[in-house]
Amino acid sequence: MLVANLIGGLGNQMFQYASAWALASEHGMELKLDISDFHRFPPRRYLLDHFRVDAVIAQPSELARFDKDSNRLRAATRNVVAT
């Protein structure tokens, strides 16, 4: 599964979706969208639902798995860079 974290205006969302869709298609992966950051940026909102975009929104339980892995990756990267 590939999860694309979307943020920004419509143009950015379209680019992020298209890039993630191409990558997921190339590798035979399911694509899900993470739209959870829109609550932190009130002027921006998820807009792809106004188009015929076959997008599946990732559930919080799916995102929690990636957050945990991301934190582990960040910690490992800091350790490597610091040495």
SVG drawing of the C-alpha trace seen along z (x, -y; Angstrom):
<svg xmlns="http://www.w3.org/2000/svg" viewBox="-17 -30 47 35">
<polyline fill="none" stroke="black" stroke-width="0.4" points="0.0,0.0 1.2,-3.5 -0.1,-6.4 0.2,-9.9 0.0,-12.7 -1.8,-15.5 -1.6,-19.2 -1.8,-22.5 -4.2,-24.0 -5.9,-22.2 -2.9,-22.3 -0.6,-20.8 -3.2,-18.1 -3.6,-17.2 0.2,-16.9 0.6,-14.9 -2.2,-12.5 -1.0,-12.1 2.5,-11.4 1.4,-8.9 -1.0,-7.2 1.7,-6.7 4.1,-5.3 1.4,-3.0 0.4,-1.8 4.0,-1.1 4.5,1.1 1.1,2.7 0.3,1.1 -3.0,-0.1 -3.1,-3.9 -4.7,-5.6 -4.7,-9.3 -3.8,-10.9 -5.8,-14.1 -5.3,-14.4 -3.1,-17.5 -5.8,-19.7 -7.2,-20.4 -3.8,-22.1 -4.1,-24.5 -7.6,-26.0 -7.4,-28.0 -6.7,-24.8 -9.1,-21.9 -9.3,-18.6 -10.7,-19.4 -10.1,-16.3 -13.6,-15.0 -15.0,-17.5 -13.5,-15.5 -13.8,-12.0 -10.8,-10.9 -10.9,-7.3 -9.3,-8.0 -9.5,-6.0 -9.0,-7.9 -6.7,-6.2 -8.3,-5.3 -6.7,-6.6 -5.7,-3.1 -3.7,-2.7 -2.0,-6.1 -1.0,-5.2 1.1,-2.4 3.0,-4.7 3.4,-7.4 5.1,-4.8 7.4,-3.7 8.1,-7.3 9.2,-8.2 11.5,-5.2 13.0,-6.2 13.5,-9.7 15.3,-8.5 17.5,-6.2 18.3,-8.9 19.3,-11.3 21.6,-8.7 23.3,-8.0 23.7,-11.7 25.0,-12.5 27.8,-10.0"/>
</svg>
